[in-house]
Amino acid sequence: MPIIINIDVMLAKRKMQSKELAEKLGITPVNLSILKTGKAKGVRFDTLEAICKILACQPGDILEYREEE
């Protein structure tokens, strides 16, 4: 998949656990894991906004496009 999700990178930079982010977002750790691994079919803008607010980052810090070879 050419869209890469970098939530783990931002979590490490902010020294935050996935469980803590899931709690603050109001989603289950399983749903956060699905998003982090790129298995989600999409992400709602309000969820993306909340992630950016909690992690103090921009959407481009979380989402990355890489062309497939």
C-alpha positions in Angstrom: 0.0 0.0 0.0 1.5 3.4 -1.0 0.0 5.2 2.0 2.2 4.7 5.1 0.9 5.4 8.6 3.6 6.8 10.9 1.7 6.9 14.2 4.3 4.7 15.9 7.0 7.2 14.9 5.0 10.1 16.5 4.2 8.1 19.6 7.9 7.4 20.1 8.8 11.0 19.6 6.2 12.0 22.2 7.1 9.1 24.5 3.5 7.9 24.6 2.1 4.4 24.6 -0.5 3.3 22.0 -2.8 2.4 24.9 -2.7 6.0 26.2 -3.4 7.4 22.7 -6.3 5.0 22.2 -7.8 6.1 25.6 -7.5 9.8 24.7 -9.0 9.2 21.3 -11.9 7.2 22.8 -11.2 4.2 20.5 -10.1 0.6 21.4 -6.5 -0.3 21.2 -7.5 -2.9 18.6 -8.9 -0.2 16.3 -5.8 1.9 16.8 -3.7 -1.1 15.9 -5.7 -1.6 12.7 -5.0 2.0 11.8 -1.3 1.9 12.7 -0.7 -1.2 10.6 -2.4 0.3 7.6 -5.1 -2.3 7.5 -7.9 0.3 7.9 -9.8 1.2 4.7 -9.9 4.8 5.7 -9.7 7.3 8.5 -12.2 10.0 9.5 -11.0 13.5 9.4 -12.2 14.1 13.0 -10.1 11.1 14.1 -7.1 12.4 12.2 -7.7 15.9 13.7 -7.8 14.4 17.2 -4.6 12.4 16.7 -2.8 15.5 15.5 -4.1 17.5 18.4 -3.0 14.9 21.0 0.4 14.3 19.4 0.9 18.0 18.6 1.7 17.3 14.9 0.5 17.8 11.4 -1.4 15.3 9.2 1.7 15.0 7.0 3.7 13.8 10.1 1.3 10.8 10.3 0.4 10.1 6.7 3.1 9.5 4.0 2.8 8.5 0.3 5.3 6.2 -1.2 5.1 5.0 -4.8 5.0 1.3 -5.3 7.9 -0.1 -7.2 
